[in-house]
Amino acid sequence: TEMMNAMRAGAHIIKVFPAQQLGGPGYLKAVLAPLPFLRLMPTGGVEVGNAFDYLQAGAFCVGLGGRLVDGELVAAGDRAGLVARAREARAAVAPAGLAKR
């Protein structure tokens, strides 16, 4: 009901948080089975190692947040480390075709 209300109110993408605790990729797949027109963005528990699984389950996009931008790297000004993490994330989701968007 909340997702449908958000869509009717004009939301283009619906944030699903905390995705992992709600059931992970299986939860998204179950929600999208009867509502395939929803554009869901799971966050909370999404990381490089499972981002592709969420996309395969039908997520429109994913939010990695702190799993991508490590606070220690930011505090240290480690730009190269942050870029390396971003590249790793992009490579992980590339099979889903999102890297070309």
C-alpha positions in Angstrom: 0.0 0.0 0.0 2.8 2.4 0.9 4.6 1.8 -2.4 1.4 2.3 -4.4 0.7 5.5 -2.5 4.2 6.8 -3.2 3.8 6.1 -6.9 0.3 7.7 -7.0 1.8 10.8 -5.2 4.4 11.1 -8.1 7.4 9.2 -6.9 9.5 8.0 -9.8 11.7 5.7 -7.7 10.7 4.2 -4.4 13.4 3.6 -1.8 13.2 0.3 0.0 14.9 0.4 3.4 16.2 -1.6 5.1 16.2 -4.0 2.1 18.3 -6.7 3.6 16.2 -6.9 6.8 13.0 -6.9 4.7 14.1 -10.1 2.9 16.7 -9.0 0.4 16.4 -9.7 -3.3 13.6 -12.2 -2.7 11.5 -9.5 -1.1 11.9 -7.2 -4.1 11.1 -10.1 -6.5 7.9 -10.9 -4.5 6.8 -7.2 -4.5 7.4 -6.8 -8.2 5.6 -10.0 -9.3 2.2 -8.3 -9.0 3.5 -4.7 -9.4 6.2 -4.9 -12.2 5.8 -1.2 -13.0 7.3 0.0 -9.7 10.8 1.3 -9.8 12.4 0.1 -6.6 15.8 1.2 -5.1 16.9 -1.0 -2.3 19.2 0.4 0.3 20.4 -0.9 3.7 22.4 -4.0 3.4 23.2 -3.6 -0.3 26.9 -4.0 -1.0 29.2 -4.7 -3.9 28.8 -8.5 -3.3 25.0 -8.5 -3.6 24.1 -5.5 -5.7 23.8 -7.6 -8.8 21.4 -9.9 -7.0 19.1 -7.0 -6.3 19.2 -5.9 -9.9 18.4 -9.4 -11.1 15.5 -9.4 -8.7 14.1 -6.4 -10.5 15.5 -3.4 -8.7 15.6 -0.3 -10.9 18.8 0.8 -9.2 20.6 0.2 -5.8 21.9 2.4 -3.1 25.2 1.4 -1.5 25.8 4.4 0.7 28.3 3.7 3.5 29.2 0.4 1.9 30.6 2.3 -1.0 31.9 5.5 0.6 34.0 4.3 3.5 34.3 7.0 6.2 37.9 6.1 6.9 38.8 6.6 3.2 37.0 10.0 3.2 38.7 11.1 6.5 42.1 10.1 5.1 41.4 11.9 1.8 42.1 8.7 0.0 40.6 9.6 -3.4 42.3 6.6 -5.1 40.7 4.2 -2.6 37.3 5.7 -3.1 37.7 5.6 -6.9 38.8 1.9 -6.6 35.6 1.1 -4.6 33.4 2.9 -7.2 35.1 0.9 -10.0 34.6 -2.3 -8.1 30.9 -1.5 -7.7 30.5 -0.6 -11.3 32.1 -3.9 -12.4 29.8 -5.8 -10.1 26.7 -4.5 -11.7 28.0 -4.3 -15.3 26.4 -7.6 -16.2 23.0 -6.0 -15.6 23.7 -3.5 -18.3 23.5 -0.5 -15.9 27.1 0.6 -16.5 26.1 1.9 -19.9 23.4 4.2 -18.6 
